[in-house]
Amino acid sequence: MKKYLNVFNFKQKVAYKTEVLSGLTVALALVPEAVAFALIAGLSPLTGLYAAFVMGLVTSIFGGRPGMISGATGAVAVVIASIAISHGPEYVFATVVLAGIIQVLAGVLKLGKLMRLVPHPVIFGFVNGLAVIIFMSQLDLFKDASDNWLTGQSLYIILGLVLLTMLIIWGLPKLTKALPASLVAILTVFGIVVGFGIDTKTVGDIASIQGGFPPFHIPSVPFSMDTLALIFPYAAIIAGVGLIESLLTLNIVDEITETRGRGNKEAVAQGAANILSGVFSGMGGCAMIGQSLINISNGARARLSGIVAAVALLAFVMFGADLIEQLPMAALTGLMIMVSIGTFEWASLKMFNKMPKSDVFVMVVVTLVTVFLHNLALAVLIGVIIAALVFAWDNAKRIRARKSVDEKGIKHYEIYGPLFFGSVTAFNEKFDILNDPDEVIIDFKESRVVDMSAIEALNKITERYLKVGKKVHLRHLSPDCQKLLKNADKIIDVNVIEDPNYKVVVDKV
């Protein structure tokens, strides 16, 4: 058998054994989370499993990031919970389809490039918060049905199995990488539990996963404007949250693998997957950072692992439910705890004294919002807004003006730094209109006119010089600044006087 296989001509060589074994490991890890997220949304477990199958298969084949895993996620479950309770699963399916359409449009319109606006401290905060959430979500295993912490023998058994799983995942790669350590850990703990007849919580204790092939049907909802008005807000939030999580996960996997995914292609694939998920009785979803990191840490780098994971998951549901339901939750918990440890950016803690205070603040805020509100999209949005305001404040302070008078008695103002809404006040303070000579040149060679506030500032400063009978020239305006001034001339009176030497722009008087 050849060691390498080219799958579906995706121009990506893959290690066959590594991809298949990693896919099986991911499939096992997908089961309890898909079931749990479906229950959170108030839906049947199969709704989450079907979503994980459809999302995983479609994005693995057509997505923009080989090796990344998609499925049913908690972020989507939280959004659809209220409409599931109030209107039932059919409205959930319709909402997911509409969310998919929005995501496809976002990909077609190439809005994936907006991820460039997400600063690194925001990504650090997002990843650290997500690591904490993954860890905290595993603590439920150590509680009983009454939500009390376990004690005595029950606690020691689960704790021992979890630690054994973690030890194998940590130590096996130091001895051999022939098999994925996470799969070996799950099978080892499973063998110990079955072999010694240990009484511990299993996947089957959460819910039954027995089912058939996902049934196809068009969501049974009225096709009316009232329905659209009802589901659109939920669909828009699902689309936004799904794209943010997916594109951030894509960036993280890019950094780990030192390769580059395609954000817009991933957006289209996520949208198509959600559309199909909705018509195949799934709750929808997006990229899953935990399962993606399991896959990448196992050495998977191509599409085959995701395809295997999706197909294996469906096989579990259709043919292997009885076996999979016997898997001890301790093994899967140990796996996810190791994922949370690997996800956390420990290096970010060492950078606290080296990073700007504003970046540290952004990172901490995003982490706290992610952990306490469990709203990843809101956390990222808050982080981007804070980072943008800090950037605007820093640039507002950087505008300067070098002043000089030449041999002809003309005063020159050489402007440095961007002229925009934040720097307008400082810009206006640079000029001594009453004491300046009769002719003034404002040089923008080292500056840019950025927005309408900057245009209005130019308008006012030239008006003030004109009122006292003095002549102003604007020199070295860049082509985009000239275009901006030309467009704004229809809105406000831009007092730009012809520069006889440079012919930069001509006033349309």
Summary of the structure (lengths in Angstrom):
residues: 509
radius of gyration: 29.2
end to end distance: 80.0
largest distance: 99.0
contacts: 1851
relative contact order: 0.15
helix: 62%
strand: 8%
